[in-house]
């Protein structure tokens, strides 16, 4: 059994909150650059260039890439041979509070969905726990802006809707979103499980590198097909038209009930932020 002090978790979460908001992952940078080289529309190519300039300034000056620094989504993969000394939830929340305060990140969490009073600490974090083998703790912070989160949808399809029903739903969600999620977007898709699990699968899909396809040939081909069709919608960067509406489509699946075909679509803007550390 390996012991990890909860104070170490706090420090890690604080650091990752700042890094995730100020430094775009390399896979997203590379994908944007590749799209820019292949973008035939002058306005779209110019906007992609502005996006590159923006994240370079954020990187050099250590300032947020986007003014919406999001709700802090924290994914914890806890080794079964790890013992946490202290309260893990309190440690994560304190890390978020410190990160958003010391990093001068906008605090966007309200204390109640209806009274809309800002909590001014971006707490509580949205925490997802997974127990895995080993004696390590992997922490991933993925701030989620709501321009894109608001465009996400879930549908409880019938098995008879089949593959075509899933394709039609995903394309419709992206078309309905239009320019609102600040394209080019990354499209996370969860298929299977239950109502809630499909949504979690879709969110986890956004953590996969944009240049990494599903290892199963069927879903790899489906991701490629959907990406092509989405980029034929003509929405383009920031909604001004072009070939680059999406950077990637990431699909994750689980077995499901004989009577169901849950499908969730979780959208991220081009600022697909996530940073990880292993303790």
C-alpha positions as CSV (number, residue, x, y, z in Angstrom):
1,X,0.0,0.0,0.0
2,X,1.3,3.4,-1.0
3,X,0.2,6.6,0.8
4,X,-0.3,9.9,-0.9
5,X,-0.8,13.0,1.2
6,X,-3.9,14.9,0.1
7,X,-1.9,18.2,0.2
8,X,0.1,16.8,-2.8
9,X,-3.2,16.4,-4.6
10,X,-4.1,20.0,-3.9
11,X,-0.8,21.3,-5.3
12,X,-1.2,19.2,-8.4
13,X,-4.8,20.2,-9.1
14,X,-3.8,23.9,-8.6
15,X,-0.9,23.6,-11.1
16,X,-3.0,21.7,-13.6
17,X,-5.9,24.3,-13.5
18,X,-3.4,27.0,-14.5
19,X,-1.6,24.9,-17.1
20,X,-4.7,23.6,-18.7
21,X,-6.2,27.1,-19.1
22,X,-3.0,28.7,-20.4
23,X,-1.3,26.1,-22.5
24,X,-3.0,24.3,-25.3
25,X,-2.2,20.5,-25.7
26,X,0.2,19.7,-28.5
27,X,-2.2,17.4,-30.3
28,X,-4.7,20.3,-30.7
29,X,-2.0,22.6,-31.9
30,X,-0.8,20.1,-34.5
31,X,-4.3,19.4,-35.7
32,X,-5.1,23.1,-36.1
33,X,-1.9,23.7,-38.0
34,X,-2.7,20.7,-40.3
35,X,-6.2,22.0,-40.9
36,X,-4.9,25.5,-41.7
37,X,-2.5,24.1,-44.4
38,X,-5.4,22.3,-46.0
39,X,-8.1,25.0,-45.7
40,X,-9.0,26.2,-49.2
41,X,-11.2,29.2,-48.0
42,X,-9.2,32.4,-47.4
43,X,-11.3,33.7,-44.5
44,X,-11.3,30.3,-42.7
45,X,-7.5,30.0,-43.2
46,X,-7.1,33.5,-41.8
47,X,-9.2,32.7,-38.7
48,X,-7.2,29.5,-38.0
49,X,-4.1,31.7,-38.1
50,X,-5.6,34.1,-35.5
51,X,-6.4,31.1,-33.3
52,X,-2.8,30.0,-33.6
53,X,-1.6,33.5,-32.7
54,X,-4.0,33.6,-29.7
55,X,-2.7,30.3,-28.2
56,X,0.9,31.3,-28.8
57,X,0.4,34.6,-26.9
58,X,-1.3,32.7,-24.1
59,X,1.5,30.2,-23.9
60,X,4.3,32.9,-23.9
61,X,2.6,35.2,-21.4
62,X,1.1,32.5,-19.3
63,X,-2.5,33.9,-19.6
64,X,-5.7,32.1,-20.3
65,X,-6.3,31.0,-23.9
66,X,-10.0,31.9,-23.5
67,X,-11.9,34.3,-21.2
68,X,-14.2,31.4,-20.3
69,X,-11.9,29.3,-18.0
70,X,-14.8,26.9,-17.4
71,X,-16.0,24.6,-14.7
72,X,-13.2,22.5,-13.4
73,X,-13.8,18.9,-14.4
74,X,-11.3,16.6,-12.6
75,X,-10.8,13.0,-13.5
76,X,-9.1,10.8,-10.9
77,X,-7.7,7.3,-11.8
78,X,-6.9,5.9,-8.3
79,X,-4.7,2.8,-8.1
80,X,-6.3,0.2,-5.9
81,X,-3.0,0.0,-3.9
82,X,-3.1,3.8,-3.1
83,X,-4.1,5.2,0.3
84,X,-5.1,8.9,0.4
85,X,-4.2,10.5,3.7
86,X,-6.9,13.2,4.1
87,X,-10.1,13.9,2.3
88,X,-9.7,13.6,-1.5
89,X,-12.7,15.7,-2.4
90,X,-11.7,18.5,-0.1
91,X,-8.1,18.3,-1.5
92,X,-9.4,18.6,-5.1
93,X,-11.7,21.5,-4.3
94,X,-9.0,23.4,-2.5
95,X,-6.7,22.9,-5.5
96,X,-9.3,24.3,-7.8
97,X,-9.9,27.3,-5.4
98,X,-6.1,28.1,-5.3
99,X,-5.6,27.5,-9.0
100,X,-8.4,29.8,-10.1
101,X,-7.4,32.5,-7.5
102,X,-3.6,32.5,-7.9
103,X,-3.9,32.0,-11.6
104,X,-6.3,34.9,-12.0
105,X,-8.7,32.6,-13.8
106,X,-12.4,33.6,-14.2
107,X,-14.6,32.0,-11.6
108,X,-17.7,30.8,-13.3
109,X,-19.5,28.6,-10.7
110,X,-22.8,29.8,-9.3
111,X,-24.0,28.5,-5.9
112,X,-27.5,27.6,-7.2
113,X,-28.9,27.0,-10.7
114,X,-31.6,29.7,-10.0
115,X,-30.3,32.4,-7.7
116,X,-27.2,32.6,-9.9
117,X,-24.9,34.0,-7.1
118,X,-21.3,33.5,-8.1
119,X,-19.4,31.4,-5.5
120,X,-16.1,33.2,-6.3
121,X,-14.0,30.1,-5.8
122,X,-15.1,27.9,-8.8
123,X,-16.1,25.2,-6.3
124,X,-17.1,22.5,-6.2
125,X,-15.1,20.7,-8.9
126,X,-16.9,18.2,-11.0
127,X,-15.0,15.0,-10.0
128,X,-15.0,11.6,-11.7
129,X,-13.5,8.7,-9.8
130,X,-12.2,5.5,-11.4
131,X,-10.4,2.7,-9.5
132,X,-7.6,1.1,-11.5
133,X,-4.8,-1.3,-10.8
134,X,-1.5,-0.2,-9.4
135,X,-0.2,2.2,-6.8
136,X,-0.4,5.5,-8.8
137,X,-2.9,8.3,-8.9
138,X,-3.5,10.0,-12.3
139,X,-5.1,13.4,-12.1
140,X,-6.5,15.1,-15.2
141,X,-8.0,18.6,-15.1
142,X,-10.2,19.5,-18.1
143,X,-11.8,23.0,-17.7
144,X,-15.2,22.9,-19.5
145,X,-16.4,26.2,-21.0
146,X,-20.2,26.4,-21.5
147,X,-20.3,27.9,-25.0
148,X,-19.6,24.4,-26.1
149,X,-21.2,22.5,-23.2
150,X,-24.5,24.1,-23.8
151,X,-24.5,22.7,-27.3
152,X,-24.2,19.1,-26.1
153,X,-27.2,16.6,-26.3
154,X,-28.2,13.1,-25.5
155,X,-30.8,10.9,-27.1
156,X,-32.2,7.6,-26.1
157,X,-32.4,6.0,-29.5
158,X,-34.2,2.7,-30.1
159,X,-32.2,-0.3,-31.3
160,X,-34.2,-0.1,-34.6
161,X,-32.8,3.3,-35.3
162,X,-29.5,1.5,-35.8
163,X,-26.2,3.0,-37.1
164,X,-28.0,5.5,-39.4
165,X,-30.0,6.9,-36.5
166,X,-26.7,7.4,-34.6
167,X,-25.1,9.1,-37.5
168,X,-28.1,11.4,-38.1
169,X,-28.3,12.4,-34.5
170,X,-24.6,13.3,-34.2
171,X,-24.7,15.4,-37.4
172,X,-27.8,17.1,-36.3
173,X,-26.3,18.1,-33.0
174,X,-23.3,19.7,-34.8
175,X,-25.6,21.4,-37.3
176,X,-27.8,22.7,-34.5
177,X,-24.8,24.0,-32.7
178,X,-23.6,26.0,-35.7
179,X,-21.1,28.8,-34.7
180,X,-22.1,28.8,-31.0
181,X,-19.4,26.5,-29.6
182,X,-16.6,28.5,-31.3
183,X,-15.6,26.0,-34.0
184,X,-13.5,24.3,-35.1
185,X,-14.7,21.8,-32.5
186,X,-13.8,18.4,-31.1
187,X,-16.8,16.1,-30.9
188,X,-17.0,13.6,-28.1
189,X,-19.5,10.8,-28.6
190,X,-20.6,8.2,-26.1
191,X,-22.6,5.2,-27.3
192,X,-24.1,2.5,-25.0
193,X,-24.3,2.0,-21.3
194,X,-27.2,4.0,-19.6
195,X,-28.5,7.5,-19.9
196,X,-25.8,8.9,-17.5
197,X,-23.0,6.6,-18.6
198,X,-23.3,7.6,-22.3
199,X,-22.9,11.2,-21.3
200,X,-19.8,10.4,-19.3
201,X,-18.3,8.4,-22.1
202,X,-18.8,11.4,-24.4
203,X,-17.0,13.7,-22.0
204,X,-14.1,11.2,-21.5
205,X,-13.9,10.9,-25.3
206,X,-12.8,14.6,-25.4
207,X,-9.7,13.7,-23.4
208,X,-8.4,11.4,-26.1
209,X,-5.7,13.1,-28.3
210,X,-7.3,14.6,-31.5
211,X,-4.9,12.7,-33.7
212,X,-5.6,9.3,-32.0
213,X,-8.4,7.2,-33.5
214,X,-10.5,4.5,-31.9
215,X,-8.5,1.2,-31.9
216,X,-11.5,-0.8,-33.2
217,X,-11.6,-0.6,-37.0
218,X,-15.4,-0.2,-37.1
219,X,-15.4,2.8,-34.9
220,X,-12.2,4.2,-36.4
221,X,-13.9,4.3,-39.8
222,X,-17.1,5.8,-38.2
223,X,-15.0,8.6,-36.7
224,X,-13.4,9.3,-40.0
225,X,-16.7,9.2,-41.9
226,X,-18.4,11.6,-39.4
227,X,-15.5,14.0,-39.4
228,X,-15.7,14.2,-43.2
229,X,-19.4,14.8,-43.1
230,X,-19.2,17.4,-40.4
231,X,-16.6,19.3,-42.3
232,X,-18.9,19.3,-45.3
233,X,-21.5,21.2,-43.4
234,X,-19.7,24.5,-44.3
235,X,-19.9,26.0,-40.8
236,X,-16.2,26.5,-40.7
237,X,-13.9,28.3,-38.1
238,X,-16.0,30.6,-35.9
239,X,-19.0,30.0,-38.2
240,X,-17.7,32.0,-41.1
241,X,-17.6,29.1,-43.5
242,X,-14.9,26.7,-44.7
243,X,-13.8,23.1,-44.5
244,X,-12.7,23.1,-40.9
245,X,-15.8,22.8,-38.7
246,X,-14.3,20.0,-36.5
247,X,-10.8,18.9,-35.7
248,X,-11.8,15.4,-34.5
249,X,-14.6,13.0,-33.7
250,X,-13.8,10.7,-30.8
251,X,-16.2,7.8,-30.1
252,X,-16.2,5.7,-26.9
253,X,-18.6,2.8,-26.4
254,X,-20.0,0.4,-23.8
255,X,-22.3,-2.6,-23.9
256,X,-25.9,-1.6,-23.3
257,X,-29.4,-3.1,-22.7
258,X,-31.2,-5.1,-25.4
259,X,-33.9,-2.4,-25.6
260,X,-31.7,0.6,-25.8
261,X,-29.2,2.6,-27.9
262,X,-28.1,5.6,-25.8
263,X,-26.1,8.2,-27.7
264,X,-24.6,11.3,-26.2
265,X,-22.6,14.1,-27.9
266,X,-20.4,16.4,-25.9
267,X,-18.8,19.2,-27.8
268,X,-15.6,21.1,-27.1
269,X,-14.5,24.3,-28.8
270,X,-11.0,24.5,-30.4
271,X,-9.7,25.3,-26.9
272,X,-9.9,21.6,-25.9
273,X,-8.1,22.0,-22.6
274,X,-6.8,19.1,-20.5
275,X,-3.6,18.5,-18.5
276,X,-2.6,15.4,-16.5
277,X,-0.1,14.4,-13.9
278,X,0.7,11.1,-12.2
279,X,1.4,11.0,-8.5
